[in-house]
Amino acid sequence: MVRWSLAAAMFWSTSAIAGEYYLESLAVPESAAADTMAELARADGMESRVVRRFRAGAGWQYVVIVAGFDDEHRAEEAAQTLAEKAGKPVAVYAVEGDQARIVDTKNPETIDVDLVPETPPAVDPEVARILEEAVRAHGGLNGGQLKLAKADRVKFVFRRTLPEGPSAEHIYGRRGSDVYLDTKILSGEGVSSTVWLTDAGAWLSASGKLANQEPARVRQVLAPFSPEEILAFPLGFAMSVAERREFQELAYVGSEVLNKREMVVLRHPRGEGGFSLWIDAELHLVQRVAFDGASGGVTYEFQDWRVGDGGLVLPRRIKTLYADQLKDEIELEELDLSAKLPEEWFQVPGG
């Protein structure tokens, strides 16, 4: 049996957007409901993805993003179609420079207040300056997830190590909606495996045995291995600052030394359910984000930032800590948005 426990919980997931307009569903607490809506969109030929977000006070939530609209009228028609099929509200957003604003909401029943823009809070000028510099350093709204969403072919290679547990290399390939994942156990207990997900079906090869799988379930299992999930915070930081009210509510705490570098520290002032950011004072890149929690909270540390393929600004190493105890470490080896992927990755195995 494949040990999918290597797919640890990841980061803040934000909108993946291509084109001048995109659609966004209501946030729901269960991924299955979002997966169902995403499948409805794909059935109509829409480019849809389920992304995960952390909302202070509510925990992890899931939204469906439908990208790739260059015309407002087409986006509104698609939103109406999806809203009617899913029976749930769908919002239309326009991307304007480094901002995204809601332009319409299609709803077969009632408009959900969560889709109506809130009155933005007054932002501390010093915090606004710090965030503005950080957004530019992270590639801006037109970088990060926007560039990833536009890529039809993606090759993503990373190593994940669990303390006193297995270490594995993951090779993830995506061409359109087809996905390939090869997992090689480098040390510790575990089973190396290969997974294929295509329009023709899904398969799992492990311990020399090949078995058919249920495609919808496999798509769920593969999602945590995607660059959208593994790199959600680094790639989505700029969009989070533009969209998320919590970032506008951050307070300036002061400076602190982290890993021998001076950091600017910002904090969301909300006790349990709040979060803090450590931003490099010189590089303006986020080095740490910590979420408060009753059991000690979760902290993510980002190290060795580089400019990669297509100008993506990425950390080479990501550490996850629960209650200050290291639980997961990822080393990024490759993220190629124009890779020449082997044809056999997207064919029926053995066919």
N, C-alpha and C positions, 0 to 999 in steps of 0.2 A: 504494500500500500504506500502511495506517495505521501510524504510528510509535508502537507501544505502549510504546516505551522511556520515555515520559513517566511510566509507572507504576513509579516507583522503589521499592525495598524500604522498608517502613515499620517500624512500631514493635512493641513488645511487645503481643501480642494476648492479651486475657484473656476470661474467661467473659462472655457476653451472656445475661442471665438475666431472665425474666419469670415471675411466679408465685412460690409459696412453695417449689417444688421444681424441680430441673432435672437433666438427664442429661448425663454427660460421658464421652466415649470415651477410650481409651488415646491417648497422644500418639504420633504417627508422624512420621518424618522427611520423608515425601513427601506433597505436597498431594493427589495423585491418589487415594491410598488413603482419605484423609479425605473427599474429594468423593464417592467411591462410597458410603461409609457415610451421608453426609448425604442423598444421593439416595434411599437405601433408607428413611430416616426420612420424607422428604417424600412418598414413595409411599404411606405409611400415614397421611398427613395431619398429620404432626408438624411443628412449627416448628423447623427445624434450620438451623444455620450452621456453617461451618468458620472457626475462628479460629486465629491464629498466635501462638506464644509463643516467647520466647527463654529457653532454659534454660542457665544457666551450665555450661560444660563439655560441652554437647551441641549447642549452636547452636539454629537455628530448628526448631520442631516444630509439628505441626498437630493440633488436636483438634476433635471434633464436639460442639457444644453443642445440646441439644434443650430448649427453654424452654416455659414456659406451663402448668405443672402446679400446681394448688391443692390436690391431694389426694395423699397419700403412696402410697396403694394404686394409684391410676392411674399415678403415676410409676413404681412398681415393675413394674407390668404392661407399660408401654411399654418399660422398660429390658430386660425379659426378651424381649420380641418383637424388639427391635432387636438384642440380643446373639445370638439364635438365627439371625436372617437374615444378620447380618454375620459371624458366627462369631468375634466378638471381645468382650472384656469391656466392660460398660457400668456406670458408677457412678451412683448416685442421691445427689444432694446436697440438703440442706435449708437454706434461707436463714433465719437467725434474727437479726433486728436487723442488726448490722454484721458478722456472721460467717456463714460457710457451712461446714457439716460434712457428711461422708459418712455416709449412713445405711444403705446397702446396696450390694452389688455383684452384678450378674447376669452370669454367665459360663457358657457352654455347656461349657467344658473346664476350665481352671485359673484361679485368681484371680491376677491380676498384682500383684506387690508394690507397683508404683508407685501403685496405687489405694488402698492401705492407708495411712491417715494416719501420718506419722512422729511420733515423740516431739518436740514442739517444743523448740527450743534455748532456753537461758536468754537473755533479752533484756536488754540494757543499759537500765536505767530511763530514762536520758536519751534514748536512741534511741527507746524506746517512747513517751515524751512527744512527741518531735518528730514521729514518724509519726502519732500520734493527732491532733495538731493539723493535720497535712497532710491526713489522710483527711477530716476535717471540712471543711477549706477546699476540697477537690476535690468536695464534694457528698455524701460518705459512700457506703456500700455501696448505699443505696437511690436514689442519683442515678446520674449517668454512664451506663454501659452498660445499667443496669436500665431507665432511662427510654427509652433508644433502642430497646431490645428490645421494649418495650411498644407502640411506635409502628407502626401499620399503614401509615401514609403518611409518607414522608420526602422532603424536598427538601434537597439538599446542593449548595452552589455554592462553588467554590474556584478559585484561580489557582495554577498551578505554574510556576516559572521555573527553568531550568537555566542555570548560568553559561556564557556563550558558546554558548548553545543556544536552543532554542525556549521561548517563554512561551505558555501555553495556559489558557483558562478552561474549566472542566468543570462542567456542570450534570447532576447525578445525581438521578434520581427513582426511588422505589420504592413500589409499592403491593402489599402482600402479598408474593408471590414474583416478581412482574413487575418488571423493571428497565429504566430508560431512561437513556442517557448521551449527552449532546451535548458534543463537544469542539471548541472554536474556537481555532485557532492565532492568537495575537495578534501574535507577532513570531518571526523565525527560521524555520528550515526545518521542515516538517511538513505534514500533511494534515488539514484539519478533517473531522470525521466525526460520524455519529449511529448509535447502536446501540440496537436494541429486543430485549428478551427477555421473551416472554410464554408462556402455556401453549400457544399456537398455533405457536410456533417462535421463531427468532432471525434478525435481519437486520442488515446493515451497509450504510450509505450513505456513500460517499466518492467524491470527484472526479466527482460527478454520476451515479454508478452504484450501483444497489441490488442486493445479493446475499444469498441465503440463507446462514445459518451453522449450525454444529452447536451446539445449545443448551448441552450440558454444557461445551464448550470456551469458549463465550461467557461462561457464568457464572463460569468461572475467570478470564477476562480482566477482567471487570467488578469482581471482588472488590477489587482494590487501589485502586479509585476510590471505594469505599464509605466512609461515615463510620466504620464499625467498624474499618477498616484505617488510614485517614488519621489518625484521632483515637484510635487504640487505646490509646496510653499515657495521654493526658490523661483519657479517659473510663474507662479500666480501672485507674487507679492505686489507687483505694481497694480494689477487689477483689484486686489483686495483693498489697497489704499483708496482707489477710486470709488469702489462700490460699497464697502463695508462701513457702517456707521461706527463700529467699535474703534476703527483706526482714527476717526475724527475726534473721538473722546479720550485719546491717549494723553497722559500728563507727563511732562518732563520731570525726571527724577534726579538726574545729575550724571556724573561720569564715573566710570569704574574700569579697572584693568582686568582684562580677560585674555588668557594665553599671551601675556606680555604686550598686549596692545590696548590702547585707550578706546573705551567704548562710551557711546552715549546711550543712556538707559531711559526707555519710555515705558510707562505702565498704564494699563487700563484700570481705573480705580473702582473695582467692584469685588473685593474680597474673593470668596470662592466663586469660580466661574470667570475670573479675570485672567489677564495674561500680561507678560512683560516682553519687551524687545531689547536686545543688545545690538547696537549698530556701530560698526567700526567708524571712529571719528574721522579717519583719513580716507578710507576706501568707500565709506557710505554703504557698505554691504551688511546685511543682517548676519550676525555670527551666532546668535542664540535666540530662541523663542521658548518661553516657559508658560504653560497653562496651569493655573491653580486647580487643586482638587482635594477632596476630603482625605484621600489616601496618599497624599504627597505630591500629586500632580505629574505632568509629563513635560519633559524638556527635550528640545531638538537643537543640536549644535551643528553648524555648518562650517567646514574648514577648507582651506586651499581652493579659493574661488579662481576660476579660469574662464576665459572667453572661448567657447567651443564652436561647433559647426553652425553656420548661419548667424553668428554673432550672439548665440545664446550665452548668458552669463550663468555659470553653474558651479556648485561646490564639488570638489573631488571626493570629499568624505562627509558623511552624515552620521551623527550619533544620536540614538534615542535613549533617554534615561527615564525611568519611572522611580519616583521618590529618590532621585539622585543616584540610582543604581543603573549602571549600563546594561541595557537589554538588547541592543541591536546596533550594528555598525555596518554601513554601506560604503563601498568604494566604487565610484563611477569610473568605468573604463572607456565607454564610448557611447555617444548619442549622435547618430548620423541621420540627417533628415533628407538625404538624397542617395541613400545606399543602393547599390546593385545587389538585391537580395536573391539568393539561390531559388530557382524555380521549384525545387523539391520541397521547400518550406511550405508551399501553398497548394500542394497536390495531395490527393488521397494517398496515404502512406502504403507503400507496397503495390500501388496501382500502376 
